[in-house]
Amino acid sequence: MIRTDAGMEARRKKKIGISGGTFDPIHIGHLLIAEEIRQSEQLDKILFIPSGTPPHKLSASVSAAKHRLEMVRLATLDNPSFEPVDMEIRRPGITYTVDTLEALTANMEEPAEYHYIIGADVVLELEGWKNFRRLSELCSFITAFRPGQDPKDFETGIKRLREMYSTRIRTAGTSMMSISSTEIRNKVAEGKSIKYMVVKEVEEYIIKNGLYKLG
């Protein structure tokens, strides 16, 4: 039987990007990189998934999940291609990315392929993520090079992942922006302005709820 164009389109896998992290708070760097990758990689949408209890930050002070989720919601309101997802903060115990991808693929209502967005600094850490070989089967990785990273280590790390785990990983060209959630928290603690580092709604939420203040 000959497939119609409509039938072929109906069977096309959606390309879903995933931006995960503590988002404490989410800032314009997260949004800019996600939007540029969405366009360059022709992704249908990007899921922003705040982590619950990340294994690498067990001893760190992380803001309550309800605050981080709400800031993600506020930051992504004006982009219909961005979707906040609360699945990790609802999951009890330590949050592992492989469990998130297993859940997404098990519950998807239509064919989809997942592309996990990471910073260049994370490339050298990926091999230590829980069940990384399985994770490499469930998704590909899109990495955005960041200022201050060693390009030689970066390329060596990518080559190793491809050779050892058959990891599907590619580099996306994005605007260079040196901004971090840590810097934002420190500025708030010091009583300094964070205007233009986060969207207005997130700035107002931080002030209203007294987040990141010392004492």
ABEGO torsion letter per residue (X at the ends): XBBBAAAAAAABBBBBBBBBEAGOBBBAAAAAAAAAAAAAAGBABBBBBBBBBBAAAAABBBBBAAAAAAAAAAAAAABAABBBBAAAAABBEBBBAAAAAAAAAAABABBBBBBBBBBAAAAAAAAABBGAAAAAAABBBBBBBBBGBBAAAAAAAAAAAAAAAGBBBBBBBBBBBBBBAAAAAAAAAAGBBABGABBAAAAAAAAAAGBGBBX
